Amino acid sequence: MIERLNLGQIALLITYAAGVAAGQLLFKAAALRLGDGHPLPTRALLLLHRLSAPSCSMRRCPSCGSGF
């Protein structure tokens, strides 16, 4: 017998998946200590950069030279 999920169950699963993904990004950001002292938008960009290029050799902020 095949039972389908109702709309409420689908919405709950999507919310749960989004929460899990957000939690993973928060833990990743904390582990990398992204951009201490940088504004939030800059930290978000640094996180995306590190996730897309984990072997990147860029270790200094281009604008201020601080390590991140």
Summary of the structure (lengths in Angstrom):
residues: 68
radius of gyration: 17.8
end to end distance: 54.5
largest distance: 62.5
contacts: 122
relative contact order: 0.10
helix: 57%
strand: 3%
